[in-house]
Every structure is written in structure tokens, then in C-alpha cells.
């Protein structure tokens, strides 16, 4: 008899968890509190309690080839970076293709998830839900929490003396939807993450003046990288990952500075990170530097104090007549339907084995999917998490002892602090390729590069030096996909397809560079000829 699995949430993590359950022969039921799929990526004009919220203009920071699910490439005519509505379209195509909607109970709120009295032997859970005003209770063999961590806003008002006196408007970035209504305002955005930068740039087109207050600064880069390719397809390769693993931190710091300073000098723009040794996620925003350059946005230091209408910064400067303050200060974790002991966050550490499993349970029948912040796309990350979790639920993969898991959690947290720092916003930060390989190793899906080098050198070279996308984890092991090799070798075609919207006539003449090469070759031949003739005359 198939094990019954409760999946909480029908966003990206919930959808891929449903598919992985079905792939492993499990029987999933998904509870979604709203009327539709998409989670964070489904824009709505109003902010809803218990649901993630985005602004209307949100575009993905990771490219389509690095963000798609491993056996389901995005349509080749999709743009390389997607507006939230386009990404939602992909999720709908994905859900329809794998017939996932039939497993989802919409407009159903999960009230509680509790261990059954016989949990130590059965590993079962009692899930209480509410739908149309009525409560329902059901027993499940396992639970996958896929509700995300962008729901409860973090607004540290205690760090802003005088906020109670401020007469203007202030709110968390979660409340922001569009720039209408902010015309001719003087606005302060607190924070320097992706949301802060997006909102500051968008508001600066309507506002009288926008300021960004940052405590630590950040590297900033655009979505376009070398030769016009998406940034993540250039930076996230196994070769670069190997360098990060073996090179000294001082060398990595120098490499990062060189990479980030190719575009503009961050120090001149007031953006240079306070601690360059930390490998924090850069801000992806191609418009921010230009808006700073022509004065629409001004970068300020940390806020020291607020008055009724002005803001005093740590460097002693004052900005008067501030109308609006936007707190782009991140989120805190909230799982109101869980017992507090299940997902512990103490001392800036999440006590989950590999960010997934609580280590103290007698039975490994509970998992969090997507409670992580990789340095690249989260979609391939949550997919590998779900693939591993469902095989653990099925009984074909096992977890180590509680002692071993706790040791791993503590070690991983120390490494995280060493790499990314102790900031509250970095609690879930992790490396990308190393973490994906860890998960893939658990299920036997990590590509064997040495074996491929002998059998398929063309593919092996592409895997090592090309972008490390999700297709790599479908080449071998359980869940192997016959189309994986083809998807890897044709990804350039899918990148260029949406760009080729203008028919270009082939050049009538040889390009100048080709002509120069011919002239250079001719010069070498003539030099050799005259040198040979001269030697004959001398003889």
C-alpha cells in the first residue's frame, strides 16, 4: 500500500514535491490555502495574510536554463529572464504536463500538524485542515512543508530610534506593489538586497528623490555577463566551483573584486561591501548604478535616528522632508501550524539536517522543502531536496544517527558563518554546486565526470566547464531522463532563440577581422619567402 504524504503549499516547492512523490509511487495530497498554484510567483494586487507577496514588476534573477526543472526545459521561445507572469505560465504548463492539479485541495488552510500517539513506531502525523468553514482531520505517513519563508516580514523598529515620532508613512517591502501613488515623494529605502534595489529603481522614476540606506554595502551586477550570456550560466560552473573550494580566501576575494569591478568601481558609488571576504549573494540589478550616476538614487549609510520629518545617518548627514520609508529588511521564519520543537531557529542557526530534516525524530517522516537560500536558482535546489526526501520516505534511502546529524548541522553552520557572515539575512545561505552535489550523492544522481570523460568526452567537458544546471542530475541514477544529454548540449540554442527576433542579412564582404587575418598570413608567407631567397643568395 502506497504511503500517504501531506504536501503543504502549492508553490514551486509544493509542485515539484508532488511530482517527486508520484515518481516514487507515493500518494500525495497537497493543501493550498489560496485558490491557485504559484505561491510567491503569483502576483496579486492585495497583500494576503499567510501568503508571500511580490511587486508587479518582479523579474527572475536567475535565467531560464538554470531555473527549470531537470526533466522539463522551459519553452525555447521564453525569454532568458522571466517576468513573474511568464514563470507562472511555466508552472501551469509543468503542472498540466504531469497532471498534478488533481492532488491539490485549494482554499484549504492547515491548522496543525502533530505526531500521532504511536509515532515512535508508525511515524505517522495527524493533519488538521480547514476548508469552507469546516475542520477536517486526516492521518498521513509523512509530511513535506513547502510553504516558504517569505511570509512574515522582519521590521527591526527597535534599531531605528525615533520611529515613533516619524510623521511620514513607513511599511515593509512586502506591502509594495507598484510605483503609483509615490509621485514627487522623498523616499528612503532601507536595505541593499534585490528587493530593495528593484523598489528603489522603480520608485525613482516617479519620486522626487530616492535614498538607499545600507549598513554593509553589496556587490552589484547585471543579468548580462560575458559575451551577452546570462550571468549565472557564466559564473556557476563546476570549474569555478572547484577554484572556490581550493583557492585561499584572499585569492577568492581578489577574484571577486576583479569580477565585480569590471563594470564599475563600487567604492565610487558608495556600494563596496564592508567585508569583502564574505561570499555574499550579489545584488542583481542592471539599472541601479545608472540611477545613482544621474542622481535619481543616493546611497546613504546606516540610519542613526529619525525625527518627525528627517533622517539622521551614522556619518552625521541629514536628509530632510522624508515622506516614505520602505523597510526591505527581509523575513523571519513562521510555521504556525507546527509544534515549536520541529523547526528550531536558535542562535542564528536552523537545526535541520542539510536544511531539510529535524534530527531528533524517531522516524524520518517529516521534511522542510525550500527553507534555504542558495547562491543561485532555488528551483533545482528544491527539486533535488524533494527527490531525496521522497526516497527517504519510500525507505530506499536512510538518514544517519541523531548524533551524526547534529554534528553536521553544527559544522555546516560554522562554515556558513565563515563564508557568508552572521547577519540574520544569511541564516539560510548556502553554496550552490557543492550543496546540489551533496543531495545528488544521497540518491545516486551525481554525474560521474571521470566515467563520462572516457565514454563521452564532449559531454564531460560541457559538464565541467559549462553551466551547472539541473539536467546534469538526470544523466544517471534513479529518475534518469533520456533527454538530459540533449538538453545540456542544446542549451545555447534555447538561450539565443528568444533573442533572434530580427532577420539579419549575411554580410556581403568579408569582415574586417577576417581580412586582417588573411593579410597577416600573407605577410608571414612573404617574410618566409624573402628570408629563404636571401639565404640562397648569400650561399
Secondary structure, 3 states (H helix, E strand, C coil): CCCEEEEECCCHHHHHHHHHHHHCCCEEEEECCCCCCCHHHCCCCCCCCCCCCCCCCCECCCCHHHHCECCECCCCCCCCCCEHHHHHHHHHHHHHHCCCHHHEECCCEEEEEEECCCHHHHCCEEEEEEECCEEEEEEECEEEECCCCCCEECCCHHHCCCCCCCCCEEEEHHHCCCCCCCCCCEEEEECCCHHHHHHHHHHHCCCCEEEEECCCCCCEECCECHHHCEHHHHHCEHHHHHHHHHCCHHHHHHHHHHHHHCCCCCCCCCCCCCCCCCCCCCEECCCHHHHHHCCCEEEECCEEEECCCCEEECCCCEECCCCEEEECCCEECCCCCECCCCCCEECCEECCECCCECCCCCCCCEEECCCCEECCCCHHHHHHHHHHHHHHHHCCCCCCCHHHHHHHHHHHHHHHHHHHCCCHHHCCEECCHHHHHHHHHHHCCCCCHHHHHHHCHHHHHHHHHCECCHHHHHCCCCCCCCCHHHHHHCHHHHHHHCCCCCCCCCCCCCCHHHHHHHHHHHHHHHHHHHHHHHHHHHC
